[in-house]
Every structure is written in structure tokens, then in C-alpha cells.
């Protein structure tokens, strides 16, 4: 009789992270549940979101909430609910889609985090232009990404799960390049 094959679930960046290079740290981030929210009527959804999760529907290029529950702008008329399971009442006002297994989520932090991203991103992520709570859907190298500033020197980065290895490679290369110049 053949031995049974055992499959083990792993995270997108399993075996790749964490990395500490120069003044920066790159870690995989478990955000809990990720749910895309596409409102039928944004004003009604915003009220339901406030009632259910104490979050406002985010304005374009913004995030609302904190570590426990966030709503991240995710494109035109789209947000990503991060953390909690969506309240059933939200389904009356929006299309809800579980995205938990679709994304690789990492946090880049440290004194030179903005400089590392400046090597890969065509958006000004400096503190003067891209403040805490700002978010952008942009290119990171050649990857489509969502980048959100969560703290003064910390960025939450999401890419499609299938691109996790490329994301880590590109960020580590930029971190090493910047550290070598110091």
C-alpha cells in the first residue's frame, strides 16, 4: 500500500522571510481575513460599515481603521476589509468576496523603507507626500501592488499570491543595494 501524501498549508512567503538588511526589516504579515467590498451605493454602505465595524468607507488613496480592522481603498469603487469577518448586513449594500488566500502581504519597515521603495515604485512615498493612512495601487518593479503607509517608517505591501517570490526578491535586492551604499 502506498504511503499517504500529506499536504501542508503554507503562507505565500513561507521560507523567504523575515529579512533584516541595513536599517530595514521585511516580514510576512498575517492580516487575518481579506474581503473585497464593491458597493452598490457607497453612502448606504459607508453607514453599514460604520455600524458593523466602526470603519468609514475609505476615500480614494486612503485607509481607515487600525491593526485590528482596516478598510483600504483598493481601486475605483472598491475597498478591502482587512481583519474581521464582514458583518452579514454589509451584503445588502455591497458585493463581498473573500480574498484571504489571493494575496501575499508583507511589511517593510525601518529608517530607509521609503528609500528602498523609491528604487521600485513610480510614486512619491516620502513622508511629506504619502502620510500615514495613505495608500496607492501602483507598480512595484513590474508587479501590480497595493502599498499603504501604516506608520512613519512602515509600509504594508500586497501583491498577488503567485508573485510572492518575485516581490521578496525585488525588495531584498533594493534593500541590499541601499545598504551597500551606506
C-alpha positions in Angstrom: 0.0 0.0 0.0 1.4 3.4 -1.0 2.2 5.9 1.7 -0.5 8.7 2.0 0.6 12.0 0.6 0.4 14.7 3.2 -0.1 18.3 2.1 0.8 21.1 4.4 -0.7 24.6 4.0 2.0 27.3 3.8 1.9 31.1 3.6 2.8 32.9 0.4 6.3 33.9 1.7 7.0 30.7 3.5 10.8 30.2 3.8 11.5 33.6 2.3 11.0 35.9 5.2 11.9 37.5 7.6 14.9 39.6 6.3 16.8 42.3 8.0 19.2 44.3 5.8 20.7 47.6 6.6 18.1 49.7 8.5 15.1 47.8 7.1 13.1 44.8 8.1 10.9 42.8 5.7 8.4 40.4 7.3 5.4 38.5 6.1 2.2 39.9 7.7 -0.8 37.9 8.6 -3.7 40.3 8.2 -6.5 37.9 9.0 -9.4 37.8 6.7 -9.3 39.9 3.5 -12.7 40.8 1.9 -13.1 42.9 -1.2 -16.1 45.3 -0.9 -17.7 46.7 -4.1 -20.6 49.0 -3.0 -23.9 49.1 -4.8 -24.5 52.5 -3.3 -21.5 53.9 -1.4 -23.3 56.2 1.1 -25.5 53.3 2.4 -22.5 51.0 2.6 -20.5 53.6 4.5 -23.2 53.8 7.2 -23.5 50.0 7.4 -19.7 49.7 7.6 -19.6 52.2 10.4 -22.4 50.4 12.3 -20.8 46.9 11.8 -17.1 47.6 12.1 -16.7 51.2 13.2 -14.9 51.9 9.9 -15.7 54.5 7.3 -15.5 53.5 3.6 -12.1 54.9 2.6 -11.7 57.9 0.3 -9.5 57.3 -2.8 -5.9 56.6 -1.8 -6.7 56.3 1.9 -7.1 53.8 4.6 -9.4 53.8 7.6 -9.1 51.9 10.9 -6.1 50.3 12.6 -4.3 47.0 13.1 -7.5 45.1 14.3 -9.8 46.3 11.5 -8.9 48.3 8.4 -10.6 49.4 5.2 -8.1 50.0 2.5 -9.0 51.8 -0.8 -8.4 49.2 -3.5 -9.4 50.9 -6.7 -12.4 52.8 -8.1 -15.5 52.0 -6.0 -13.6 49.2 -4.2 -12.2 48.7 -0.8 -10.5 45.8 1.0 -11.8 45.0 4.5 -8.8 43.7 6.5 -9.1 41.7 9.7 -12.7 40.9 10.7 -15.2 38.7 9.0 -17.6 41.0 7.3 -20.9 41.6 9.1 -23.8 40.0 7.2 -25.6 43.3 6.9 -22.9 44.6 4.5 -24.1 42.1 1.8 -27.2 44.3 1.4 -25.1 47.2 0.3 -22.1 45.6 -1.5 -20.7 42.6 -3.3 -18.4 40.9 -0.8 -15.7 38.5 -2.0 -13.2 36.6 0.2 -9.7 37.4 -0.9 -7.8 35.9 2.0 -5.8 33.4 0.0 -5.3 35.6 -3.0 -2.7 38.0 -1.7 0.9 38.0 -0.3 1.1 40.5 2.4 4.4 41.9 3.7 5.5 44.8 5.9 8.6 46.8 5.0 9.8 49.0 7.9 12.8 50.9 9.0 14.6 54.2 8.6 15.3 53.6 4.9 12.0 51.9 4.0 10.9 54.9 1.8 14.3 54.9 0.1 14.0 51.2 -0.7 10.6 51.6 -2.2 11.8 54.7 -4.2 14.0 52.3 -6.2 11.0 50.2 -7.2 7.9 52.4 -7.2 7.0 55.3 -9.6 5.0 57.1 -6.8 6.5 59.6 -4.3 6.2 57.7 -1.0 8.1 60.3 1.0 6.6 61.3 4.4 5.8 64.8 3.0 3.5 63.4 0.2 2.5 60.0 1.4 1.4 60.2 5.0 0.2 57.6 7.5 -3.1 56.2 6.2 -2.3 56.9 2.5 -2.5 54.0 0.1 -1.8 53.6 -3.6 -2.4 50.9 -6.2 0.8 51.1 -8.3 3.7 49.2 -9.8 6.4 47.8 -7.6 9.1 46.8 -10.1 6.9 45.1 -12.7 4.3 43.8 -10.2 0.8 45.3 -9.5 0.8 46.2 -5.8 -1.2 47.9 -3.1 1.1 50.0 -0.8 -0.2 51.6 2.4 1.8 53.6 4.9 0.8 52.2 8.3 3.4 54.1 10.5 6.0 56.8 10.0 8.6 54.2 8.7 6.4 51.2 7.8 4.6 50.1 4.7 2.1 47.3 4.1 2.5 45.8 0.7 0.1 43.4 -1.0 0.7 41.6 -4.3 -1.0 38.6 -5.9 0.0 35.5 -4.0 1.6 34.0 -7.1 4.1 36.9 -7.2 5.3 36.5 -3.6 8.8 35.2 -4.6 9.3 38.0 -7.1 8.2 40.6 -4.5 10.6 39.4 -1.9 13.4 39.1 -4.4 12.9 42.7 -5.7 12.6 44.2 -2.2 15.6 42.3 -0.8 17.7 43.4 -3.9 16.7 47.0 -3.3 17.4 46.7 0.5 20.9 45.2 -0.2 21.7 47.8 -2.8 20.8 50.6 -0.5 22.6 49.1 2.5 25.8 48.7 0.3 25.8 52.4 -0.3 25.9 53.2 3.4 
